[in-house]
Amino acid sequence: MTEFWLISAPGEPTPDRAWSLLQERTTRDSDLSKNHRIHLPDLKIGTLDTLVGLSDDLGKTDTFVEGVVKKLASYLSDVLEGDSQEKLAENLKVNGDAPERFLANFRWNAAKYPIKLPLKNLMEIISKQVSQIDADLKTRSQQYNQVRSSLQQLERRTTGNLMTRNLGDLVKKEDFVVGSEYLTTLLVVVPKSQSQEWRMTYEKLTDMVVPRSSRMVFEDNDHCLFTVTLFRKVVDEFKLHAREHKFVVREFAYDENSQDSERTESQKLEAEKRRQFGPLVRWLKVNFSEAFTAWVHIKMLRVFVESVLRYGLPVNFQAVLMEPHRKAHRRLRDTLDQLYAHLEATISGPQETIDIPGIISNSAEYYPYVYFNIKLDLF
């Protein structure tokens, strides 16, 4: 899992100088992280009152969009049915790049999200777009899952042990006495260890069993499947005595039309699954890219709004995407705390009781600089 820290700090005295100082302290001096400078466009600010309300709405939208992104990734993994993580990663691309690379090389998409629109409108565009993707995902997944579930039910009936599986594909018409008024053929499941006992005793379990009529038609690791022919009027008595020997008579009536129909249904479901699979995978790949792009733009809207609320007007801050090196998180946090300690009189790590209108507060982490954690644990 790749973790990023999206932060911003005042452009003191200029954004260029703020970027250079951060690079000096976190990369050149101590090699704590890999940093990517974020270039945000001149977005339409509106009033500070509007930004306060928008801050909360953006947080909710962020959570929603992230959820849809993860649902798309998770369902693609499910549809690919056990393919390796590498194979899944090959399909989870954002504009042709891995999500990490897209995030690190972020550029605002002004064609999709015009910067002249009010911030609230941009958020609503993203929310509407991702809501439609979410609704389409529900529809498409329900259709595919229904076919897959029906096919799995049929497959379960033709797999498993002889005590539970469908026996229709294991027997043939010639295994049965068909159309007789007096005789019938039963299918009996016998533990493998008792197969010889069955051969020695089945004719004696009741009267009116046809001699030498039993034949083994199938076996698995634990059981054997035998046929036996007897008169219809002694079937119940035969079942009773069979149970005493732990021989299980399976309820089964041979119907050639039924077996053909089940095979045809299975073939139809397999064909329908194949027909849906390709378009569904393509749709998931395209819309994962769309949703992830929307999610990153929401993150950038959040860092912009929080920076204006935190540092005031005119807009003068530098946003940075940081990749903390392994096992360097604590030292990186301490370095940032020292670097930006002047932004707040007292600082002692995350403060869970601070409540500043429009700024991440209460249950969220609070630092003197704007901070968002981005974890790309997508699957």
N, C-alpha and C positions, 0 to 999 in steps of 0.2 A: 504494500500500500504506500503510495506517494503522498506526502503531506506538504502543503504549502502554507505560508503565512502571508496574507495580503495586508499590508500595513500602509499607513501614510503619515507623513510628518510635515510640519510647516516648511515652506520654502525659504529657509533663513540662511543667508539673505536672499538667495535665489534657489529655485528648484535644482539647478545644476549643482550648486554648492552642497545642498542637502543630500543629493545623490552621491556626490563624491565622498562626503564625510561618512555616509553609511557604508559605502564600499570599502573605505579605508579601515573602518573599525571592525567590520564583520567578515571581510574576505582577505584583504592584503595583510592586516595585522594578525589575524587569528584563524582564518580559514574555517569559519563557523557555518557558512552558508553560501549557496550560489544565488545571486540576486538578478532579477530581471526588472528593468525600468519600465513602468507603465505610463504610456502616453494617453491621457484622457482628453477628449475634445472639449471645447468650450460649450458645456451644456447649459440649457436655459434654467436658471435658478428659481425664479419666482420669489415669493416672500419667505422669510424665515419661519413664519407660522405654518405655511404650507409644508415646508421641509420637516417640521416636527411631526406632523401627522403622517407624512410620507415615509418617514423613517420606520415607523411601526408597520405600515403596510408592506414596505419592501422586505422586512424581516419575514412576514407571513408568506409573501410570494416566493421568497428565497427557499423557504422550507418546502413549499408545494412543488416548485420546479425541480429541486433536488430529488424529491421523492419520485417524480415522474422519470427523471433521468435514470435513477436506480432501478425502477420497475422495467424500463426498456432494456437495460443491460441484463437484468436478472432473467427476463423472459426470453431474450435472445439466447442466453446460456441454456435455458430450459429447452428451447426449440432445437438447439444444436445437439441436445441429448448426449451429454457426456464427453463432448469434444474437449481437448486439452485447453488449459488456460491460454496457451500460446495461440491456438486456433481461434479462441474467443477474442483475444486481444487483436488479432488480425481483422476482425469484423467490427470492432468498436473503434472506429475512426471518426475524427471530427474534421470535416473538410480535407480528408485525405491524410491527416496527421493523427498521431496518438494523442489522447486527451491531454497528457502532460505537456506535450510539445505545443499543442494549440494554446493552452493556458499560458505557457511561458512566452509565447510569441504573440500575445493578444494584440489585436488591432480592432478598434471600434468599427462595427459594420453600419455605416451611415445610410446605406441603401435600405437595409431592413429597419433600422432604428434611427430615423432622421433627427439630427441634433437640434434642429430648430423647434421641435415639439417640446411642450412642457414635460418635465420629468414624470409627472403622474401619468400622462398619456403614453410615454414610453413603457412604463411599468404595466399599464393596462394592455398594450399591444402584446407584450411578452406573456402576460397572464392568459389572455384570450388564445394566443397561439398554442401555448402548452396545454391549456384546458382541452382544446380540440384534439391534440395529439393523445391526451389521456383518454378521452372519450372513444377515439378511434381504436386505441389499444384494447380497451375493454371489449369492443365489438369483435375485432379481429381475433383476439385471444379466445373469446368464447366460442367462435366458429371453429377454430383449429382444435381447441381442447375437446370440443364435443366429438369431432371425428376421431381424435387420438384416444379419447376415453372409450368410445364404442369399439375401436380396434383392439384396445388393451383388454377389454372384457372378453372379446372373442378369443384373443390369444391366451388369456388365463384359462379359458375353457378347454384349450387344446394343449396346455402345458400342466405342470404340476404332477403330483403322484396319481396313481390309479384309483385312489380312494375318492378323489374329488374332480378330476378332469373329465372333459367330455370324451366319450369313448367312440364317437361316431367315425372319427378318422382312423381308428385302429382296426376296424372290422370291415368285412366285405359281406355282400349279400349271401355268398355261398357258405358263410359261417353259421347261417340260421336256417331253421325250418320255417318257411314262410307260407302262410295261407292255409295251414292245417287247423281243422276244427278241434283236434284233440291234443296235438303236440305243440310244445313251445320250446324255445332255446333261451337259456339264461346266461348272463355274464357274471362270473364269480371272481372276486379279487382274493388271492391267496398269498399270505406271506411267503417269501421265497424259501424260508427255512422249512416251510410245511408243504412244499409242492409235491414231494413224494407221498406225504400223508394224504393229500388230496387225491392223488391217483389211486391210492389203495382204498379209499373210503367213500368216494362220491357216489358209487353205485349202491352203497348200503345205507345212505343217509335216510332213504325212504323207499317205499315200493314204487314201481312204475317209472324208474329211471332207465333210459335207453342205454344198454350196455355199450361200453367202448365209444360213447358219444362225446366224451370230453376231449378238447384239444386246446393247447396253449396258443393264444393268438398274439400275445405281447407280454413283454416283461420290462421292468425298470430296475432301479437299484435295490428296491425293497420288496416289490410284489410281482406276482405273475397274474395274468388275466386268462382265465379259462372259460370255454363254452361248455355247456352241458344241456342235453335235450331230455325232456321228461314230459309226462302227461300234465295237462293244465290243472287237473283237479288236485294234484299233490304239491303244487308250487308252494303254498303257504307252509305246509309241513316241512318241505325241503329247506325253506329259508330258516325255519326255526332250528332244525338240527344243524344246519350249516353254521349258524351263529355260535352254537355250542363248541364248535371246532375253530372259531375265529375266522371262518370263511365268510366273506361279505358279498352278498348278492346285490349287484348294482341294478337300480331301476333303469331299464333301457328297452325301448321298442324300436327295432330297426325300421327306418323310413328312408328309402333311397332319395325321395324328393327333398326331404328335410336336410339331408347331408349335402346334396347339391346346392340347395338354397343357401346354406351356411357358408359353403366355399365361395359361392358367388358374392355374397354379402361381404366376406372378408376381402375379396379381390377388389370390389367396388370401394371399400373403405381405404385400402392401400393406395388405390389410384387417386382418390380424393385427397388423401394426405400428401401424396407427392405433388398433386396439382396446386395445393395451397402452400406447400413448404417454400418453394423458391420465391414467389411474390411476397410472402410474409417475412422472410429473412431480409429481402431487399428493403421492404418497408421499415423494418426495425432498424436497419443500418442507417437509412436516410433520416429517420425521425430521431434516432439517438443523437445523430450529429446536430440536427435542428434544436433539440431540447438542450443538449449540452451547451451549444452556442448561446442559447437564451439564458441558461443558468449563469454562465460567465458574465454576460452583460448585466444581469441582475446584481451580481457581486460587485461589478464596477460601479453601478448606480449607487449601491449601498456605500462603497468607500467614498464616492464623491459627496453624497449627502451628509454622511457622518463627518467628513473633513470640513465641509462648510459650516456645519453646526458646531464643530469642536474648535476650529481655528478662526472662524468669522470671515467677513468680507474685507477687501476684495479677495477673490479666490487666489490662494497662493500656497500650494502644497505639492508634495511629490509622493505619488503612489508607487509602491514597490512590491513585487512578488518575490518572496524569499523561499528557497528550498533549504531547510535546515539539514546539515549533514548528520549522519547517524551518530547518535549519542552526544550530539552537541546542543540539544534543545535547551537545557538548563543554562549552559554558558552563553548561548545566544540571547536568551531572555534577559540574563543579567547584564549583558553588554548593551542591549536596547534600553533597559531601565536606566543604566548609567548615562547613555548618550542623550536620552530625552528627559532626564530627571528635572531639568529646568522648566519643563512644561507643567509641572505640578509641584507644589511646595513639599508635600510628603508623598512618599511612594514606598510601598512594601508589598509589591507583587499584586496579584488580582484582588480587587476590592469588591466584595459581593453586596455591599450595602449602599454603595453610591448610587444615586438616582438623579441623573441629569436629563431633563426633558429632551427627547429626540435622539438621545445617545444610548447605545447598548447598555443596559443597566440591570440591577437586581440580580437575577439568576445567571446572567452572562458574565464572562470575564471582562474586567475593566483595566485598561492601562492608560497612561497619559498620552499615548499615541493611538491612532485608530488601528484596530486590529481585527482581522477575520481569519479563522482557521478553515482551510479547505482540504478535506481528506478525500482522495479519489479512490475510496474503497467501493468500487462500482459493482463488484461481483465477488 
